[in-house]
Amino acid sequence: MKDEKFMKRALELAKRGRNAVSPNPLVSAVLVKNGRIIAEDWHRKFGEAHAEVNLLRRAAKKLHSFSGCILYLTLEPCVEFPGKKTPACVNQIIESGIKRVVIAMKDPNPEVSGRGIKALKKAGIKVSTGLLQQEAAKLNMPFVTLKIAMTLDGKIATKTGDSKWITSEKSRRYVKSLRDEHDAVLVGINTILRDNPELKGRRKQPLRIILDSHLHISRNAKVLRDSNVLLVTTDRAPKSKLDYFLKRKIACKVFPSRLKKIPLSPLLRFLGASGINSLFVEGGSEIFGSFIDARLFGRVILFIAPKIIGGRDAKPAVGGEGIALLKKAIHISRPTLRKIGSDFLLDCFEFVNVKK
């Protein structure tokens, strides 16, 4: 219970860095000795010292030794990697002599993830992870809603890719209202190539986000009708095409190609730092699967049409890796069900076993 108390304090402190640390994450640190907070700090401004460094400097003025201290961190401490602008926090923690560190969550940045924790343990420091992990993740990520429209047998398209229309017109109108409730709408490139959707709301136009590792999107795609769009790609995309979109003032977020696919956690953190607080994910199958595999969602809205497509080659609603054992399935604790047009709408907010 004491650990939770101090981590909650750290989570509150981290929020003070809002609007100042982007594109870095919100991070804070709390140092405790004999049940009392000795020092606390947070990442205050992009390019300046991280929370851990600020805290250690403050604490050093009060303590002769860090013996018996416990350090609480909202995020795994950073390590050295190419292009890093500040010294690695993990080295300074190790050098301080602190022997126990409690971390809310791993850093989703692939350059860091797990390496900071590994370095602490290698140095003989006792490390605990996962305390208030979901709360820590929410600090830097938008709330994610998955919207899935499928048939009774769980298909979102036939074996030929035909998907117009799975659901009724009334359901499709309602989806436009749902877009109005979110800051951004996200789809994968396959949805764009197959359906060429506009992704319009009814009264407002949320940011349209397209995941497209190779920039296969057509220059005439309907989602590119104005600059209210973000293309998320990798450095495998042709530079000429990237330059073309940038000249059109269409924002592009480029991830390194060695990651094999666009990393969702760093992307969500980037969106959160950019002021996107709510994200409406509309597919397709592999996109849904990736978000579900990573447990990066807070709500699922499922439209079920009274139709059966059949066929092993028809597109399933959810792709991805999936689970090996049924006991690891995500359980919906209190779903709501209602009729909309000829379809059924299942709204799922509360989940059990949502942690991976």
Sequence and secondary structure as in RCSB ss.txt:
>XXXX:A:sequence
MKDEKFMKRALELAKRGRNAVSPNPLVSAVLVKNGRIIAEDWHRKFGEAHAEVNLLRRAAKKLHSFSGCILYLTL
EPCVEFPGKKTPACVNQIIESGIKRVVIAMKDPNPEVSGRGIKALKKAGIKVSTGLLQQEAAKLNMPFVTLKIAM
TLDGKIATKTGDSKWITSEKSRRYVKSLRDEHDAVLVGINTILRDNPELKGRRKQPLRIILDSHLHISRNAKVLR
DSNVLLVTTDRAPKSKLDYFLKRKIACKVFPSRLKKIPLSPLLRFLGASGINSLFVEGGSEIFGSFIDARLFGRV
ILFIAPKIIGGRDAKPAVGGEGIALLKKAIHISRPTLRKIGSDFLLDCFEFVNVKK
>XXXX:A:secstr
 HHHHHHHHHHHHHGGGTTTSTTS   EEEEEETTEEEEEEE  STTS  HHHHHHHHHHTT S  TTEEEEESS
      TT  S  HHHHHHHHT  EEEES    STTTTTHHHHHHHHTT EEEE TTHHHHHHHTS EEEEEEEE
ETTSEEE TT   TTSS HHHHHHHHHHHHTSSEEEEEHHHHHHH      SS   EEEEE TT    TT GGGS
SS EEEEEETTS HHHHHHHHHTT EEEEE GGGSS  HHHHHHHHHHTT  EEEE   HHHHHHHHHTT  SEE
EEEEES     TTSEES  S   SSGGGS EESS EEEEETTEEEEEE  EES   
